[in-house]
Amino acid sequence: MAAPHPLSALSARETNLARDIVKASHPGALLFFRQSYLFEPPKEEVLRFLELEHSGALTTSSPRPDRCAQVFYDVIGGDQKSQYYESVVDVTKRSIVAQEIISEEHQASLTTAEFDIVVESCKRSKMFQDKLKEIKLPEGFETVIEPWPYGAPDLEDGNTRYFQALVFARDARKGQDSNFYAYPMPLIPVMDAATKEIIRIDEPATGGKGDSLTDKTYATGAIDHCQSAEYVPELLPNGTRKDLKPLMVVQPQGPSFSITEGNLIQWQKWRMRVTFNPREGAVIHDIRYDGRPVLYRLSISDMTVPYADPRPPYHRKQAFDFGDGGLGHCVNNLTLGCDCLGVIKYFDGVLTDADGTAQESKNVICLHEQDNGIGWKHTDWRTGRAVVTRRRELVIQFIITLANYEYVFNYKFDQAAGIVVEARATGIVSVVNMDPGKTAPWGNVVSPGALAQNHQHVFCVRIDPSIDGNENTVVQEESLPLRMDKRTNPNGNMYEVRQTHITTSQGIDAAPFNNRVFKVQNLNKLNRVSGKPVGYKITPPATQLLLADPNSTQAKRALFAKKHFWVTKYKDHEFFAGGRYTLLSKSEVGGVSDAADRCDDVLNQDVVCWSVFGLTHNPRVEDWPVMPVEMLQLHISPSDFFTGNPALDVPSDKDVASRLTSGCCKEEGPKL
């Protein structure tokens, strides 16, 4: 069997081997495994390997980076407190090369097994069951427990590992698919992870504008005024539309992409590798266009979802959907003909169970082509000759479901050598119980008794460029007005294009009124047409950043969300904008803010760019019961990288399947 490529995910065999090596290092101990996936080799070693690979000089005897797994697990030792370990295991040499016991100031990422424990703890808690009896659910309703991260601990919480849960009621008479989010209950049980016991029940205020932020106002029958809000087709009162005709995506000759070596994708001059890991989801490696390196690595680095309801305990309500638990166990197993259309290639992922055993997760990434309108067009009005091409894109997609919310992440590659990173939010807005007839400035009543709280979704994309090599420079470019000048701008129509080299690592704000963009250039290679350095342009979305007060715990936990764009010097395994440990964090540690604070020289260096953008979501009634997709896009485009339009050779073929309509549209004559 051929040796795995250094930029390929761990196989099930390698994952199980890493488990066995770790177990052997703790004889007699009980281990609880959290995650295990590829420990990416040092970049310097990978670049040497890639140079051999792309030059055609790679042989079976060529040196390869060590094949290592990173394994995250607890050692549970009887009466002693559990300890959280992170180990690096060489699965070729079958040895542990690094092992660290993580300080108690940091919490290990959560697992779905721990969420299951929260549910079971609620079921057996007399304290919780007594509170449920006080509410008196309507006949035919049952309780639904939805575990949540605890958020930022309060001062009195110390370093205790807590979990909390939101509580809802479901109309069991309608079946398991009935929407329980329509019936939020004003109870939030809190569990101590060490004892697996419910230690208290938080009872948030349910009043509105002008009411106390802390006083309990609900009475028995807290959900009596709530109303059903179904979304599954068979439970909709009037069913689904009957006038929508099929729209097919047909590729009679198959796709234009090819897959070799398990994860090597080639399509329309693009070449890249894709892997999946439980922290970041789909990661794209060694991205090249027409043989030229563009990016070394591209990933969704982090995201945070802070809520803006000031009433305790909602001040703690802040999720780090990538860091708190990793998204591996929340990733969707995509369905043919639903999540992606056309001729699809699926990639599976390897996860681990609590015993460390590899578990194959099917169809976690889908690869497909899609039409996105016109690519380029020109009509010569003199001759009437029009030439038009379609814009076809290669899409790498993964979807995660985190309790109520869904996120769709797409990496899109086009024929003009452009890249779009797209985040789409959908799913069900998080709601809490609300007294009848009340409104609140921190949310919107989307259904009787259900207040959807104001919140934000802030994403960070990590871009590791390799623009014709790894010695790159980031240039801030702005377009600025110029005063009239008799000599240089006599008519006042000229504007200045100002370029500023970023020389030290830092965070920078977007400036849409200055058309601020960032160009990653290779100063050592000039475009033979323009004479300028070859480069790619990054256009950061000028969206709102984190709104929480800078002195708040919410803000301190997400320092990455205070700037739109960060430039840092590359450092191995510095992947996560919010730091390695976000669960129950009090501040961001080891994230992009710390990396920027090193004030490294980034001029003509191996640089990393981090683009931060977000959605400020003040819910609408139209977001209920399932919100239409909200979409954000980051564009990465060639800028003097080529000597002309790289999509000029795309065929301008007509779609032979297109037809004129007949019978659906009637032309009316002029009215007299």
C-alpha positions, 0 to 999 in steps of 0.5 A: 500500500502506498504511503499516505500523502502528508496532507491527507487525513488519518485513516481509521487504521492510523486512528486506532493505532494512535489509540492503542499507543496512548492506552499502552502509556497509561496502564490500568487507567480509564481513558475517555477520548475526546478527539484524534486527528492528523497532527499536521507536519511542520510546514518546512518539511511539507514544502520540501515534500511538495517541491519534489512532488510537483517537480516530478522528482518524488520517489518511494525513497524520498524523505517524508514528514513524520506521520503523527496523530494528535490525541485529546483524552482524559485520564480518570484515576479512581479517587483522584481528579481527572486529568486532561492530556494532549499527546502527539503520537507517531503512528509510523514509529509507534511512539509518543513524541509529545505529551502534555497535561493541560492546566486546570485553567483551560477546559477540554472541548466538550463531547456529545457524550457529555451532553448525553450525561446532562440530559440523564442528570436532569431526568434523575434530578429531584430538584429539576423534576420538582421545578417542572411540576411547578410549571404544569405542562399541558396534557400531551406535552413532554420535556425536551432538554437541550444541553449548551456550553456554560459560557464564560464562568462567573467569578464565583464559579472558579475553574469548575467544569459546568454545563447548562441546558435550555428546556422546552416542551414538545407536543408528543401527540404530533410525534417526535418531529414536532417543533419543541422550540415553540414552547420554551420554559423558564428553567436552566439547569446547571450540571457539575461535570465532575459529579454529574449532578444538577447543582442548581436551576437558574430561573431567568426573568421572563418580563420585558421592557421596563421589568426587572432583569432578575425578578421571576415574573412567570406563573404556573402555566408558563407555556400556556400562551405559546403556540405551535409552529411546525416546519416539517412538511407533513405537519404544516397546516396547509401542506407545501406549495403545489405549483413548483415544477422540477428544476434538474441539474443534469451532467450527461457526461459526468463532472469535469473534476477528477479525484485521485489519491483519495483527496487530490482534486483537479478541476479547470486548472485548479489542483488542491487537496481536501481533508476533514478534521473535527475542529475545523471541518473541511480544510483545503491544502496546497491550492494551485492554479495552472501549476502555480501555488496560490494558497498553502492552507485555507480553513474556517478558523473560528466563530463566536455567537454572543447573545445580547440579552442582559438578564442573568444567566443569559450574559453567559450565553456565548458559543464558540461553535468550532472551539467549544466542542469541535464541529465533528460530531455536529457535521451533517451526513449529506444527502444526495439530491438535497444538500448538493445537486448534480454529479456529486463526490462525497468525502467521509470523515474519521471521528472517534468514540469515547473509547478512542475507536475510529468511527467513519462519518459518511458524506461529511463533505460534498464536491460538485459543480454549479452554474453561477450565471454569466462568467464574462460577455461582450457584444460588438455592437457594430457586427452584432457578434456576442461572445458569452461564457457561463461562470462555472464553480467548483464547490466544496461544502460541509454543513453543521447543526449546532442545536438550533442553528445550521451553518453551511460553509462553501469553498467556491473556485471559479474558472477565472482563478477566483476563490469565494469562502461563503458562510450561510446561517439558517436553522431556528433562532434561539428563543426564551420564554416571554410573558404574554403581551410583553416586548423587549429591547434585547430581542423580538417576539417571533411567536407568542411566548417565544422571544428570539434574542438579539445576537451576532455570528462572527466568523474568522477565515484563516488564509495561508497564502503561497503566492508563487512561493512562501515569501509574501507581503501584505499590502493595504490598498485604498482609493482616496479622493484628491484635491484639484491641483492646477498641475497634477489634477486640474479638473479634479477627476483623478483619485489616488490609489494608495498602497501601504506595506504591512511591515509588522503583525497587526489587526486592521479595520475594514474601510469601505468608504476608502475601498480598502482591500488587501493584496498579498504580493510576491515582491520577488516576482513581477507581472511582465505586463503591468510591472507590478508584483504578482498577487491576490486580492482579499476583500474583507466584508465590511460587516459589524464586529463584536458589539459587547463592551470591550471590558465585558467577558464576552469581548475578552473571550473573542479578541479576534472579533475586534478587527476585520483583518489580521496579518501574522507571521506563520507559526506551526499549529497556530490555526485557531483565531480564538485560541486552542481553548474556548470552552468556559474561557475567561479570555482569549489565550493563544489566539490571533490577537496574541499572535499579532502582539508579537509584532513580528516582521511580516515584510517578505515573510511567510505570512498568514491572513485572517479575515473576520466578518459577521452577521448581526442578527436582530431576529424578524418574525420572518425568521420563524420557525426556520429562518431563510438563509443569511449569506456572507462571502469573502472574495480572494481574487487574482491581482496582476497574477496573470497576463490577462483574463485566465477564463478567456479560454472557457468555451462559449457553448450554448446550453442545448437543453434550454427551451422556449416556454410554451403555454405558461405566459400569455402576451396581452395586446395593447389596451385601448 
